[in-house]
């Protein structure tokens, strides 16, 4: 097996445009930042009280730093997809966070999306005890896709 060596050139990307200059997903970052602001006592560094006056939402700072460091390529859609995946703004990240936050009840999911075999997931109005997180993620992904489709319409 032949190995390829790559040499690093200092400051090679010094004048290259950053991702934040062209395809920054401002709406998604703004939504997540607003959600973090409304977290109240669950906010990071609130234990410092009134001493910490200039606190920006951590998700906003992460997005700006990451967007500033990622170089721009010729494919803006692929750049945006990579950025959203790194920030967990993609469909999979949203579904996992929604599941962790228990964003949809079993009843709400049954109302939102058609489920061919509801007995596989639900018993009455709740989740079956043997329903795994992967089973629930399948339904959460479909529910989020339904919400996205209705928002675009």
TORTORTOR-269204 format. One line per 2 residues: number of its first residue (from 1); for each residue y, z, x of N, C-alpha, C. Coordinates in nm, 3 decimals, m for minus. Each point is the difference from the previous one (the first is absolute). Last residue first. Layout:
N
NUM> Y:Z:X:Y:Z:X:Y:Z:X  ... .
//
This chain:
153
153> 2.483:0.273:m4.446:0.015:m0.086:m0.120:0.132:0.019:m0.067  m0.157:0.258:0.380:0.045:m0.133:0.039:0.026:m0.091:m0.120 .
151> m0.174:0.439:m0.055:0.135:0.012:0.056:0.056:m0.136:0.038  m0.447:0.038:m0.152:0.093:0.020:m0.112:0.144:0.015:0.049 .
149> m0.342:m0.042:0.322:0.008:m0.123:m0.078:0.098:0.015:m0.116  m0.095:0.380:0.261:0.076:m0.097:0.079:0.019:m0.128:m0.079 .
147> m0.276:0.332:m0.187:0.141:0.043:0.000:0.088:m0.100:0.074  m0.462:m0.073:0.008:0.051:m0.021:m0.135:0.147:0.038:m0.009 .
145> m0.227:0.091:0.397:0.020:m0.145:m0.013:0.055:m0.034:m0.138  m0.122:0.443:0.080:0.123:m0.032:0.073:0.029:m0.150:m0.005 .
143> m0.402:0.150:m0.191:0.114:0.052:m0.077:0.132:m0.034:0.068  m0.403:m0.108:0.223:0.019:m0.085:m0.116:0.120:0.045:m0.083 .
141> m0.126:0.267:0.364:0.049:m0.129:0.048:0.029:m0.093:m0.117  m0.203:0.412:m0.097:0.141:0.018:0.038:0.060:m0.132:0.049 .
139> m0.462:0.013:m0.094:0.080:0.003:m0.122:0.148:0.017:0.030  m0.299:0.014:0.361:m0.015:m0.131:m0.063:0.089:m0.007:m0.124 .
137> m0.041:0.414:0.222:0.094:m0.093:0.065:m0.008:m0.140:m0.060  m0.309:0.337:m0.136:0.132:0.020:m0.060:0.102:m0.097:0.060 .
135> m0.431:0.002:0.183:m0.006:m0.048:m0.139:0.137:0.011:m0.067  m0.041:0.184:0.425:m0.004:m0.147:0.008:m0.007:m0.061:m0.139 .
133> m0.029:0.468:0.044:0.138:m0.047:0.020:0.005:m0.152:0.010  m0.409:0.189:m0.281:0.053:0.021:0.135:0.146:m0.046:0.006 .
131> m0.331:0.194:m0.408:0.090:m0.111:0.036:0.063:0.031:0.135  m0.299:0.295:m0.260:m0.056:m0.075:0.111:0.084:m0.123:0.038 .
129> 0.118:0.294:m0.365:m0.010:0.083:0.121:m0.053:m0.078:0.120  0.285:m0.235:m0.394:m0.135:0.051:0.019:m0.005:0.078:0.130 .
127> 0.462:m0.036:m0.271:m0.083:m0.067:0.099:m0.141:0.057:m0.004  0.282:0.032:m0.456:0.017:0.036:0.141:m0.091:m0.080:0.090 .
125> 0.019:0.002:m0.494:0.135:m0.035:0.044:0.024:0.033:0.147  m0.492:m0.085:m0.159:0.103:0.043:m0.094:0.136:m0.048:0.045 .
123> m0.268:m0.070:0.366:m0.080:0.071:m0.102:0.101:0.060:m0.097  0.009:m0.429:0.398:0.053:0.107:m0.084:m0.108:0.065:m0.086 .
121> m0.077:m0.368:0.322:0.108:0.078:0.059:0.035:0.126:m0.079  m0.343:m0.316:m0.133:m0.024:0.013:0.144:0.102:0.095:0.065 .
119> 0.024:m0.139:m0.458:m0.092:0.113:0.021:m0.031:0.022:0.147  0.269:m0.373:m0.164:0.071:0.127:0.015:m0.092:0.120:0.024 .
117> m0.009:m0.538:0.054:m0.105:0.103:m0.006:0.065:0.139:0.016  0.279:m0.389:m0.021:m0.122:m0.053:m0.061:m0.106:0.109:m0.021 .
115> 0.546:0.029:0.000:m0.111:0.041:0.086:m0.129:m0.040:m0.071  0.573:m0.105:m0.006:m0.130:m0.014:m0.067:m0.112:0.033:0.099 .
113> 0.499:0.225:0.028:m0.080:m0.114:0.043:m0.130:m0.008:m0.080  0.348:0.331:m0.102:0.071:m0.102:0.079:m0.083:m0.124:0.027 .
111> m0.167:0.400:m0.229:0.100:m0.068:m0.083:0.061:m0.120:0.074  m0.303:0.283:0.226:m0.074:m0.070:m0.106:0.095:m0.076:m0.092 .
109> 0.184:0.275:0.335:m0.064:m0.117:0.059:m0.074:m0.081:m0.105  0.186:0.409:m0.133:0.105:m0.098:0.025:m0.059:m0.128:0.061 .
107> m0.287:0.371:m0.062:0.039:m0.060:m0.128:0.105:m0.108:0.017  m0.129:0.254:0.376:m0.110:m0.087:m0.042:0.034:m0.070:m0.131 .
105> 0.414:0.134:0.292:m0.112:0.074:m0.057:m0.108:m0.101:m0.040  0.373:m0.061:0.397:m0.046:m0.046:m0.131:m0.114:0.088:m0.047 .
103> 0.215:0.103:0.412:0.110:m0.060:m0.076:m0.040:m0.044:m0.140  m0.170:0.277:0.413:m0.056:0.001:m0.135:0.102:m0.057:m0.099 .
101> 0.023:0.030:0.492:0.096:0.071:m0.085:m0.048:0.012:m0.144  m0.262:m0.236:0.317:0.020:0.134:0.057:0.095:0.084:m0.086 .
99> m0.067:m0.452:m0.118:m0.121:0.078:m0.024:0.017:0.142:0.052  0.344:m0.301:0.088:m0.004:0.029:m0.144:m0.123:0.083:m0.034 .
97> 0.041:m0.158:0.439:0.097:0.107:m0.026:0.001:0.038:m0.147  m0.275:m0.359:0.128:m0.050:0.124:0.059:0.097:0.117:m0.024 .
95> 0.130:m0.434:m0.139:m0.112:0.048:m0.081:m0.053:0.133:0.054  0.337:m0.220:0.245:0.052:0.053:m0.127:m0.111:0.057:m0.087 .
93> m0.123:m0.216:0.400:0.069:0.126:0.028:0.056:0.064:m0.126  m0.198:m0.428:m0.035:m0.101:0.101:0.034:0.064:0.136:0.025 .
91> 0.279:m0.379:m0.080:m0.073:0.040:m0.120:m0.101:0.111:0.028  0.410:m0.012:0.332:m0.084:m0.106:m0.055:m0.079:0.055:m0.118 .
89> 0.290:0.251:0.294:0.065:m0.051:m0.120:m0.083:m0.110:m0.064  m0.050:0.270:0.431:m0.083:0.033:m0.118:0.074:m0.034:m0.129 .
87> 0.128:m0.093:0.469:0.074:0.103:m0.072:m0.077:0.050:m0.124  m0.180:m0.350:0.271:0.027:0.112:0.091:0.071:0.116:m0.069 .
85> m0.073:m0.397:m0.244:m0.128:0.065:0.027:0.020:0.120:0.093  0.372:m0.271:m0.094:m0.039:0.077:m0.119:m0.134:0.071:0.021 .
83> 0.151:m0.288:0.344:0.090:0.115:m0.014:m0.041:0.087:m0.118  m0.228:m0.405:0.057:m0.035:0.094:0.108:0.085:0.126:m0.011 .
81> 0.102:m0.350:m0.295:m0.131:0.057:m0.033:m0.043:0.103:0.104  0.392:m0.249:0.080:0.021:0.097:m0.107:m0.131:0.068:m0.038 .
79> m0.023:m0.349:0.310:0.073:0.113:0.058:0.020:0.111:m0.103  m0.182:m0.406:m0.145:m0.099:0.077:0.077:0.065:0.122:0.065 .
77> 0.282:m0.298:m0.225:m0.089:0.066:m0.097:m0.104:0.085:0.070  0.296:m0.269:0.258:0.067:0.117:m0.056:m0.089:0.075:m0.099 .
75> m0.089:m0.325:0.429:m0.052:0.017:m0.135:0.055:0.129:m0.060  0.090:m0.139:0.451:0.036:m0.117:m0.081:m0.045:0.012:m0.144 .
73> 0.115:0.449:0.271:m0.078:m0.118:0.036:0.045:m0.116:m0.088  0.213:0.505:0.191:m0.009:m0.100:m0.104:m0.084:m0.117:0.051 .
71> m0.039:0.532:0.166:0.067:m0.129:0.022:m0.024:m0.094:m0.116  0.027:0.553:0.006:m0.091:m0.113:m0.020:0.074:m0.131:0.022 .
69> 0.227:0.426:0.022:m0.085:m0.025:0.117:m0.097:m0.116:m0.017  0.305:0.160:m0.342:0.082:m0.034:0.116:m0.085:m0.038:0.121 .
67> m0.200:0.155:m0.406:0.058:m0.132:m0.019:0.086:m0.045:0.116  m0.179:0.440:0.005:m0.106:m0.099:0.011:0.054:m0.141:m0.015 .
65> 0.305:0.353:m0.060:m0.048:m0.002:0.138:m0.109:m0.107:0.018  0.161:0.072:m0.436:0.104:m0.059:0.085:m0.046:m0.009:0.144 .
63> m0.282:0.213:m0.314:0.011:m0.143:m0.029:0.103:m0.067:0.091  m0.050:0.472:0.023:m0.119:m0.069:0.051:0.012:m0.151:m0.018 .
61> 0.335:0.265:m0.191:0.012:m0.001:0.146:m0.120:m0.072:0.062  m0.010:0.066:m0.463:0.107:m0.093:0.034:0.014:m0.012:0.152 .
59> m0.295:0.318:m0.176:m0.055:m0.134:m0.019:0.103:m0.106:0.036  0.127:0.458:0.004:m0.085:m0.034:0.112:m0.056:m0.141:m0.013 .
57> 0.475:0.162:m0.205:m0.142:m0.003:m0.037:m0.085:m0.052:0.115  0.442:0.247:0.137:m0.031:m0.125:m0.069:m0.147:0.005:m0.041 .
55> 0.386:0.392:0.142:m0.138:m0.044:m0.012:m0.013:m0.128:m0.081  0.381:0.310:0.182:m0.006:m0.146:0.002:m0.139:m0.056:m0.016 .
53> 0.116:0.484:0.008:0.086:m0.067:m0.096:m0.020:m0.151:m0.007  m0.224:0.490:0.147:m0.036:m0.140:0.022:0.075:m0.085:m0.102 .
51> 0.058:0.466:m0.020:0.029:m0.037:0.138:m0.021:m0.149:0.023  m0.097:0.251:m0.408:0.126:m0.074:0.006:0.036:m0.039:0.143 .
49> m0.508:0.104:m0.066:0.108:0.033:m0.093:0.124:m0.085:0.021  m0.462:0.024:0.207:0.119:0.026:0.080:0.123:0.028:m0.085 .
47> m0.426:m0.131:m0.177:0.000:0.142:0.037:0.121:0.035:0.086  m0.118:m0.446:m0.143:0.088:0.073:m0.092:0.004:0.149:0.034 .
45> m0.251:m0.389:0.219:0.111:0.075:0.061:0.091:0.071:m0.098  m0.302:m0.362:m0.220:m0.015:0.040:0.139:0.128:0.070:0.046 .
43> m0.148:0.007:m0.522:0.063:m0.083:0.103:m0.024:0.057:0.138  m0.126:0.184:m0.439:m0.103:m0.061:0.082:0.059:m0.089:0.109 .
41> 0.257:0.232:m0.347:m0.046:0.090:0.106:m0.108:m0.060:0.089  0.226:m0.362:m0.274:0.049:0.138:m0.006:m0.053:0.084:0.116 .
39> m0.050:m0.486:m0.143:m0.114:0.089:0.023:0.040:0.147:m0.002  0.271:m0.421:m0.035:m0.026:0.078:m0.121:m0.114:0.100:0.017 .
37> 0.118:m0.304:0.352:0.118:0.084:m0.028:m0.024:0.093:m0.120  m0.327:m0.325:0.110:0.000:0.110:0.096:0.118:0.095:m0.024 .
35> m0.025:m0.390:m0.257:m0.111:0.089:m0.038:m0.006:0.120:0.094  0.302:m0.338:0.103:0.046:0.073:m0.118:m0.107:0.099:m0.047 .
33> m0.110:m0.291:0.350:0.099:0.097:0.046:0.051:0.084:m0.117  m0.293:m0.358:m0.093:m0.071:0.109:0.068:0.097:0.108:0.048 .
31> 0.185:m0.385:m0.198:m0.080:0.071:m0.098:m0.071:0.120:0.064  0.239:m0.293:0.282:0.090:0.079:m0.083:m0.075:0.082:m0.102 .
29> m0.240:m0.306:0.263:0.045:0.112:0.082:0.090:0.092:m0.081  m0.138:m0.396:m0.205:m0.114:0.090:0.017:0.039:0.122:0.082 .
27> 0.326:m0.338:m0.059:m0.033:0.064:m0.128:m0.114:0.099:0.015  0.140:m0.268:0.379:0.094:0.106:m0.036:m0.037:0.071:m0.130 .
25> m0.244:m0.291:0.386:m0.022:0.021:m0.144:0.083:0.117:m0.052  0.078:m0.369:0.418:m0.014:0.143:m0.026:m0.016:0.023:m0.150 .
23> 0.043:m0.415:0.319:m0.091:0.022:m0.112:m0.024:0.148:m0.027  0.333:m0.173:0.338:m0.027:m0.111:m0.092:m0.083:0.038:m0.122 .
21> 0.149:0.294:0.373:0.114:m0.090:m0.020:m0.026:m0.107:m0.105  m0.326:0.324:0.161:0.095:0.062:m0.093:0.118:m0.093:m0.031 .
19> m0.335:m0.108:0.332:m0.045:m0.022:m0.137:0.102:0.052:m0.101  0.182:m0.149:0.481:m0.097:0.098:m0.051:m0.031:m0.030:m0.146 .
17> 0.163:m0.339:0.428:0.036:0.068:m0.125:m0.111:0.094:m0.046  0.101:m0.113:0.524:m0.076:m0.052:m0.113:0.041:0.075:m0.127 .
15> 0.144:0.078:0.467:0.090:m0.071:m0.091:m0.072:m0.060:m0.121  m0.245:0.266:0.323:0.131:0.062:m0.007:0.092:m0.066:m0.103 .
13> m0.482:m0.056:0.164:0.043:m0.010:m0.139:0.140:0.057:m0.022  m0.201:0.002:0.434:m0.028:m0.135:m0.049:0.050:m0.019:m0.143 .
11> 0.011:0.389:0.343:0.111:m0.050:m0.082:m0.020:m0.142:m0.052  m0.342:0.113:0.370:0.099:0.095:m0.051:0.113:m0.072:m0.073 .
9> m0.506:m0.170:0.037:0.129:m0.030:0.058:0.102:0.098:m0.057  m0.567:m0.027:0.075:0.113:0.043:m0.081:0.129:m0.029:0.076 .
7> m0.506:m0.240:0.015:0.101:0.077:0.073:0.116:0.031:m0.093  m0.553:m0.102:m0.061:0.136:m0.029:m0.047:0.096:0.086:0.080 .
5> m0.543:m0.200:0.027:0.099:0.100:0.035:0.137:m0.048:m0.046  m0.547:m0.084:m0.139:0.132:m0.057:0.017:0.097:0.111:0.034 .
3> m0.563:m0.076:0.060:0.112:0.082:m0.046:0.131:m0.071:0.030  m0.542:m0.154:m0.091:0.119:m0.015:0.081:0.114:0.082:m0.058 .
1> m0.562:0.026:m0.002:0.118:0.000:m0.084:0.124:0.000:0.088 .
//
